[in-house]
């Protein structure tokens, strides 16, 4: 029987809101029904009442009562991640310590230390002390999340539920917030979901992030999927029919269906393979889920594979056997790509019901299936968490560097290599002999001088392949060098090499510190934090360690110190006159009602009326592109495209430096942009192209480069355009020429 819960009144539509909150709470209890044991219901109700009371005066940006957010997160945690009562209570209370008067001590008093520890892990950092100059609060926050993950993975699972609900309700946020949160999601949360085996959540997070960072791309693909839905369904049914009949004849219990690939996945393929939506051949995958006992899973999956390949010819290089050797995150399945009717490649995924639950609910499903001794999969997960804890507990790990390296570990494909005694180790694709040595033990990596791979001597940088057997060769005289960073790929190896190098640097820096101390004493100043910060600023050094090291090796001139003013025991660097290039200055006052005469952008900035800006070379934005402004430390404001290769990292780690930017309508200024053109080689093709550019469209062309091979030509054209509209028109007109197969905007670095 449902117990009445007391909910404080809200000002607006009080009764309706009260009913809505109770409906959500009852739905939560229904979702949790199978897991509730004696005494649990009272705890859940108490957590709900505390959350309702704590958030009673709070509303989300959409205007709805805030309590609906923790309720929604709790539902995701139960239904989509598969966690239980403890996690549900923590999801209900995940924001109370950070956003309200309730403290961790209050939580511990009410529920005990286990709950308090989990909620502490979920509470974001609001004041991080002693931040290094090149780290950000956001990066430190990620580090804290990952540290807690190593101790109790439920923290990150609840955090992913929180992020998923925030992404689902991102529409009511400002454009800057949408960009920052979406980039953060793609940068760290989606890779984490992937590594923890939550493939459904990973795909949805990526799709939602794309929806806000590149709405045009998202809409185009979503529209394309909708348009081809009927044709896809017809094809899937035709493909499935003979397989279904044969599986039934073999008396196998199964579900079989086709499902479209994620929008982000399709966009990735379009971008990396330079194809249009129509040219992406595998827009969907067929999934076969077997209802079979654990002892027969492997045998039955291969039986299904055999049946499929009786009807359709497989591509041998596209077979993925993750049943014999599961992925590091526990994912098990058999993937094959076969040639279907009408000459179309179709991906088929074969799993058991248990494997499917693990594929959708990742880590949480492992706990459900774990019995007695840890399975090989469980051991893999445990060793990964141990490896994560090892890196994070190194106090000298630079947070932003670590995140960049760690991200690579999350998404890369895996290879399986063996020690001389036959023990299997899982490493990311591209790992070297040195990565293997560090994976075994940090000290082994530090002393490694080479390796024997399959009994053959190889250098440290030798790239390993699945199935290799590796023996590490060491020397007591060996020590890590900076060159190693160029070829190690794992986060563990990179962080340990950087640690050893920093130790060496620290020893040298001690001499520099003493020299600087004597110089400051001579000036009548001391080695205070304020004075060191002033010197770091003057010499453009990111940390005191970099400053001391530069002094020790003589790469900075200390004679500059005589220009410093000394006030008491404090020093002050000499003032420099800064001249701004007035051609690039835009006044907000001047741009409110008319286009800016001095530039191409309208900048809405609160800090200053006049802003120095540059267009970023990494993405070369032009008017009409979705853009954002980013405040750099030395070059004023830089304008980047939202699909810039660097956008994710900038927005995720330095969101506070983002400025809302908007193009002014100015047709007087031209921008250099480029297109790639591919087609059948023909006499006069260059003349046709130049006629359109210079003759018909009256565009100024900087360069044209055409290369022909085996009757196919490929070229790049660099032209000056006023905006995106003109560039799109150029692509459209060139694409309509006879013999031209494809025209697309040139991405950065391809000129």
N, C-alpha and C positions, 0 to 999 in steps of 0.2 A: 504494500500500500504506500502511495506517495505521501510523504510528510510535507506539511506546509512550510514554506521557507519565507521568512520575513524579508521583504525588499523595501528599502527606503524609497520614498516617493521622488519622482523627477518632476521638474517644472512643466515640461511640455508633453502633451498626450500621455499623461501619467498612467492611466489604466492600460492603454494599448501597449506601452513600453513594458509595463510590469508583466503583462500576458506573454509578450514576445520573449522576455528574459526567462520566464518559467518554462515556456515551450522548449527553448534551447537547452535548459538545464535537464528537463525530462528526457530529451533526445540523447543527451550525454549519458544519462544513467542507463537508457536502453542499449546504447552502443557498448556499454561496459558490463552489461548483465551477466555474461558468461564468466567474467573474471572476479566479480564481487564475492568476497568471503565475509564471514561474520565480523561485524565491527567496522567494515570498510565504509558502509553507507554513511555512518555518522561522521567519519573523518572527511569524506567527500563533501557532505553537506556543510560541515564547519568551514572547510576551505572556501567553498562557494560563498558562504555568508560573509567571511572576512573580506574576500575579493569584492563582493557587491558593495560592502560598506566602505572599503578603502577607496574604491573608484567612483563613489556615488556622485561626486561633483564633476566628474571628468567625461569628456566626449571626444570621439574620434573626429578627424577632419571632415568625414562624411556627415557629421552631425548626430550619428547614432550613439547610444550609451556605450562607454568604454568597455563595460563588463562583457559585451558581446565578443570582443577580441579574445580574452583569455578562454571564454567558452568555446570559441571556434578552434583555437589552438589545441585545446584539450581533445576535441572531436578528431582533429587531424592525427594527433598523437595515438589515439585509440584505433581509429578506422583505417588510416592510411600507412601508419608506421607499425602498428601492432603492439604498442606498449600497454602496461597495466595500470593498476590503481595508484601506485606511488608516483608514477610519471604524470598521471592525470591531475593529482593534487598539486604537483609542482607546476604543471602548465597553468592551472587556475591562478596560482600565486606568483607566476614568473615575473610580473611587473610591479608587485606591491612594494618591495623593498626599495626599488629604484625610484618609483614615482610617487610614493605616498609616505605617510609618517611611520608606517610599520617597519620595525627593525628585524634583523636576523635573529636577535635574542627573543623577540616576540614569537617568531616562527618556531624557534627551538623549544620554547616553553609550551607552545600549543601542540606541536607534532613530533618533536624529538630532533636529535642532531643529524640523523640521516637525511631528513627533509631539508633542514637548514643548509647542509653542505651542498645539496643539489641546487637549491635556490640561490645560494651564494655564487655557484658556477654560472647560473643563468643571469645574474645581475650584471648589467654592463658597467664598465669603468667610467666614472664621471670625472674623477680627478686623479690623473696619473702623475706621480711626482718623478723628478729626476729623469725626464725624457731626454734621450740623445737628440742632438740637433737634427738628425736626418730621419727620425722616426715620428710617427703620428699617433695620436690617441687611438685612432681607428685600428692601426696596425697592432698596437699593444693590446687592444680589445680582442683582436683575432688570436693573438698569442695566448691570452688568458683562456679563451674558448678552447683552444687546442690543448692547453695544459690540462684543463678539466676533462677533456675527451680522453686523454691518456689515463686518467684516474677512474672516470665513470662515463662510458660512452652515452648514457642516457641524456647527459647534458646537451650534447651536440644534436641528438635526435629531437629533443624538445625544441632546441634552438632552430633547427631546420623547419619544424612545424610552425614556429613563430614567424620565420622568414617567408614561408609559403603563404600564410594568411596575409601578411603585409603586402606581398606581391599581388595577391588576388584582389586586394582593395586599394591598389596604388593610384587608381584613377582620380581620387579626390585630392591628391598631393600636388604641390607646385611642380613646374617643369624641372627646376634644379634638383628638387628632392627625388623626382622620378629618375632622373639621369644618375644621380649619386647612388641611390638604393639599387637600381637595376645593374649598374656596373659592379657594385660590391657583390651582388648576387652571382653574376657570371664569373667574377674574379676569384671568389673563395667558396661561396656556399654551394654552387652547382658542382664544382669539382669534389667537395667534401661528400655530397650526397652520392656522387658516382663512386667514390672510394669506399663508402659504407654500404654499397650495393643497393641504394634506393633509386633504381633507374627511372621509375615513374615520376618521382618527385624531381629528380635531376632534369628530366625532359620538360616538365611543366615550368620549373624555375627558369630554364633557358628560354623557353617560348615566351613567357611573360616578360622577361628582361628585353628580348628582341622587340616585343610589342611597344615598349616605351622608348628604347634607344633608337630604333629605326622603324617607326610606325609604317612608313611607305612600303618597306620590304615585307614586313609582317602581313600587311593587308593584301599585297600582291600574291603572296604564297597562299594565304588563307583562301583568297578568292579563287586561285587556281585549283586548290584541293576541292573546293565546293563545286566548281564547274565540272571537274572530272569524276565526281563521286559516283554517278550512275554508271559510267563506263568502267570504273574500277571494280564496282560491285559485280558487274556482269562478268568481267574477266576473272575475278577471284572465284566466283561460283563455277566457272568453266574449268579453272585450274584444280579446284578442290574435288570436284565430282568423282573422278576415277580413284583418287587416293582414299576418299571417304569410304567408297564401296569396298575397296580392298582391305582397309583397316577393319571394317565390320566383319568381312569374311574371315579375318584372322582373330576374331572375337576379342579385340582390344577395346577397353573403355577409354574414351577420349573426347576432347573438345577440339574443334578445328575452326579457325576464323582468320580473316585478314584484317590488318589494322594499318592505318596510314602512318608513315614515318613522322616524327616530330617536325614542326615548322623550322626550328633552329637547325636541326640535322639536315633538312633539305637545303636551307640557305647556305650552310657550311659547304655542302657539296657543290652548289652553284658557284660559290666564291672560289673554292680551291681548284675546281676543275674547269673554271671559266665556261660554264654552260648555262643555258636559260632554264626556266622551270620546265618547259616542254621537253628538254633534253635530259632531265634527271630520270633515269630509267627505273630505279627501284624506289618508287614513291610509297610502297607499302611492303609489309612483311607478312608471311603466313605463319601462324603460330599453332603448333599442335601440342596439347597438354594431355598427358597420359595419366589415368587413374590406376596406379599400379603399386605393388608393395615394394618397400626399399630394396629387398634382395633381388628384385627383377628389373629395377629401374634402368640400369645400364644396358642390359640385354634387350629390353623392349624398345629403348630409344634407338639402338642400332638396327633393330628389326624395322622400325618405321622408316629409318634412313634408306634401308634396302628397298622397301616398297616404293618410296618416292622416286628413287633412281631407276626403278624398273620402268617408270613412265616418262621421266624427264632426265636429260643428260646433265650431270653436275659439272661445275667448274672446279677442277682439283685444287687449284690454289686458293679457292674461297671456302674450303672446309675448315671449320674451327671446332676442335674437340675439347670442350671445357667440362666434359664428364669424367674423362680419365684423369685430367689435370685441371681442377677448378682454378678460377682466377684468384688472385690474392685476397679479394674482398668476398670470396665464397661463392661467386656466381658459377652455376653449373648449367650447361645446356649444350646441345649439338646444333651448330649453325651450318647450313650449306646454301649455296646459290646455284639454282638450276635454270636451264633454258626452257621457258614455258611456251605455251601456244603463241603463235604470231611472232616468234623470235624475240621474246622479251625475257630478260633475266629476272628471276624472282628469288628473294631470300626466304628461306624456311628455317624456323627455329623450333627445335624439338626439346621438350622438357617434361618432367613428371610434375604432379601437383605440388609436391614438396619443393622441387627446384623452382617452380613458378612463384611460390610464396616467398622464397628467399630472394628471387629476382625483384619482387615488388617491395618487400619489407626489409630486405637486407639484414643488418645486424640483429634486429629484434627477433626475426624469424630463427636465427641461429640459436638464440637462447631457448626458444621453444623446442627446437629439435635436438638440443644438446642432451646427451644421456651419459651418465657415468664419466668415463674417460673422454677427454677432449678429442674431437675428430681431427683429421689432418687440416681441414678447413679452419676449424676453431683455433688450432695451433698457429696457422698462418695469420689469422686476425690478431691473436695475442702477441705474436712476434712483431707485427706491424705497430701495434699500440706501444709495445716495449721500446721499439726503435724510435717512435715518435717522442716518447718520454725522455729517451736518451738525448735527443737533439735539443729539446726544449729546456731541459735542465742545465744546459750549458749557458752560464750567465753572460758569456761574451757573444752569443749569437746575435747578429744584427737583425732586428725584427723584420724590416722590409726585405732585406736580402733573403732571409729565411723563408718568408712568404712566397717570394718569387721561385725559389728552389723547390719548396714544398709543393707548390702548385703543379710543377712539372711531374713530380712523383705521383700526383693524384690521377692525372689523366692519361699517362702514357700506357701503351700496350706492355705486356709483360713477357719476359723470357724465363726459361727454367734451366739453371745450370747446376752442376754437381761438384762437390768437393772430392778429393782423392778417395775418401772412404765411402762415397756414394750418397752423401746427404744432399738433398735437393735445396737450392736457394732460389727465391723468386726475385728478379731484378727488373727494372724498367727497360724497355727496348732501347738499344743504343748504349747500354752500360758497358764499361770497359773493365779490363783486368784489375785496374786500381779500385774501381767501384766495388768489385767483388771482394778485394782484400779488406776494404773499410767495412763492408757488410759483415764479414766474419768477426773482425775486431778492430777498434780504432788504432791500437798500437801496431797491429799487423799492417794496416794501411800506411801508417807513418813511416814504417821501415821497409816498405815494399820497393824492390828494384826491378822487378819483372815477374813473369809468370810462365808456366808451361800449360798450354791449352791443348788437350788431347795429345800429351807427351811432346809437343813441339814448343820450343822457346819463342816467346812473343814479348814485345815491349809493353810498358804500363798502359799505353794508349790503345792497345788492341781491343777492337769492339767484339764483344761476345755474342754468340748465337745460341738459341735454344738447343739443349742437348750437349753443350760443351762441358768437358770435365777440366777443372782448373786447379792447378797447384801453385800457390803463391811462393815467390822467392824473396827473401829478405836479407838486409845487411844492417848491422848495428851502426854503421857510419852514415846510413841514409837519413835525410831529413826532408820534409815537404818543401816544395818550391812553388812559386807563383804560377809557373807554367802548368802545373797540375789542374788549375781551375779551368783551363781551356778544354780539357777533355773528360773530366768527371761529370756525371749527369745526376747522380742521386743526391738528395738533400743531405743525407748523413755524411757522405764523402765531402761535399762542398763545405758544410758547416765545420767539419773537423779540420780540413785544410786551412780554412780561414782562421780557425782558432789557433792552430800551430803558428801560422804566419803572424797573427796578432801578438802572440807570446814573444816571438822574436823581435817584432817591431817595438813591443813594450820595453824590452831590455835596452834597445838602442835609445828609445825615447827617454829613459831615465837620465841619460847624459844630457839630453836637450833640456830636460826639466831643471837640472842643476845650473846649466848655463843661463837659462832664462831667469831663474831665481836670483842669481848674482846680479844680472843686469837690472832687474826691478829694484833690488835692494840698493844698488848704486844710485837709482833715480829717487829713492826715498819712498818707494811703493812696495806693497807686499803681493804674495801669490794668492790673492782672494779670488773667489769664483767670478766676481764681477769683472775684475781686471783681466782674467783669462778669457772671459766671454768677449770683452772688448778687443783683445788681441786676435781671437779666432775670427771675429767679424772683419777686422782690418786686413788680416792675411788670407781671408776667404778659406778658412779651414773648418771642417765640419765638427771636429771634436778636439778637446785638449790633447788627446793622444796624437792626433794628426799634427797639431801645432808643435808639440815637443819633439816629435820625430823629424819634422821639417827643420827645426833648429839644430838637432843633432847631426843631420846629414848636410847641413848648410844650404838647403834649397830656398831659404828665405833670408832677407837682409835685415839683421837686427839694428842696423844703423838708423832705420826708420823711427826707432824708439825716441830719438832725440826730438822729433817733431810732436811727440805726445805731450799734452798738458798734464801736470800733476796737481790734484786738489787734495790736500791731506795725504792719505795713503792710496787714493784712487787715481787711476790714469784715464785720460780721455783722448780718443784718436783724433787726428787733425781733420777739420771739416773740408770736404771737397765740393767744389761747385759742380752741380749736375746740369748739363744743358740738354733740354729735350728737343727732339726733332719735331718742330711745330707742324710739319706736313702731316704727321700721324696723330695729331691731337684732336680729340672730339669733345665738344662740350655738350653735356646733357641738355643744358638750357637751349643750345642752338638746334638740337635735334628733336625737340618735342613736337614741333608742328611742320617741319620741312626736312628734306634730306640733308645730311651733313655735307658741306662743301669740301671739307678737308679730307674725307675718307669714305670708306664703304660701309661702315657699321654704325648702328645706334647702340651705344653701350649704356646699360642701366647699372650704374655702380653707386653705392652709398658713400664710399670713402672719399671720392674726389670728383669734382666737376670735369677735370681734364685728365684724360687717360692715355698713356702711351701704349700702343698695341702693335703686334706683328702677326702675320699669318704664319701658322706653323708649317715648316717644310715637310714634316713627316706625313701630312695628309693633304696639303695644298687646297684648303677650302675655297670655294667660289660662291658668290651670292646665289641663294636658293638651296644650298646644302644646310642640313640641320647642324648647328654649331653650338659650342659653349666657349666661354672665356676662361682662361686659367692664369692666375697670378703667379709669375715665376719670381725667383729671388733676385735675379739680376737684369732681366730683360723686359720688365713691365708685364703687360698683358699679352698672352698668346692665344690666338683663336684656332681651335681644333674642330674637325668634323666629329660628330658623335660616333661615327663608325671608324674613327682613326685607330690604327693599331695600338696606339698608346693610351687611348681614352679610358679603357677599363681600369688600368692601373692608376691613372691620375685621379679619376673620379672616386675609386674605391678607397684609396689611401689618403687623398688630400681634398676631400669633399668641401672643406671649409674655404678652399682657395678658388672655388668655382664661381664665376660671375655670369649672370644671365646676359646673353648677347643676341642681337637681332640685326639682320641686314637692313641697311638703308636703301631706298630705291634710287640707284645712281647708275645711269647708263653711260657715264663719261669715262669710267675707269675699266680697263681690260685686265683679265687674269690669264696667266698661262695655264693651260690644261692640255690633256692628251687623250687620244683614243687609240685602241688597237684594232686593226682590221685584218680579217682572214678571208680568203676566197680562192677561186680557180684562176690560175694565171692566164692572162689573155692579152692580146695586142691592144695597146691603148688604155689599159686599166689606170695607169698613173694620170693620163690626161683627163679621164672621166672624173677621177677623184679631185684633181686640182680645179677643174671647171666648176664643180659644186662648191668647193671651199672659197676660192678666190672670185669666181665669176658670179655664181648665183647668190651665195650667202654673204659675199663681200667681207670674209673674215681674213684676218692677218695671220698667215701661217709662218711659224718659226722654222720648222724642219719637217721633212718627210723621209722616212727610211723604209724601203721595201726590200724584202729578201724572198727569193723564189727558189723552190726545190720540188722536183717531181710534179710539176704542173700545179703546185699549190703555192700561193704567196701569203706572206704574213708581214705586216708593216705597222709602224707607229707614226702617228702624226701629232705634232705639237702645235697647237693653235692658241690664239688669244681670244677669249670670249668674255662677254659682259656678265653672264650669269648661267645658272644650271639649265634654264630654259633653252638658251642658245646651244649649249652643249648637247642636250637631248635632241634638239632639232637636227643638229649635224649628224648625230648617230643614226637618226631615223632616215635622213636623206641618203647617207652613204649605204645604209643597210638595204635600201630599195634598188640599188644598182644591180644590173645583171652580173652574175658571177660572184657577187659578194655574199659570203656565207654568214659572217658574224662581225658586228661592230660593238665595242664596249669601251667604257671609260677606263683609261689607264690607271692602274693602282700605283701608289707611291713606290719608288725604287725600281720601277719597270722601264723608266725612260731610257 
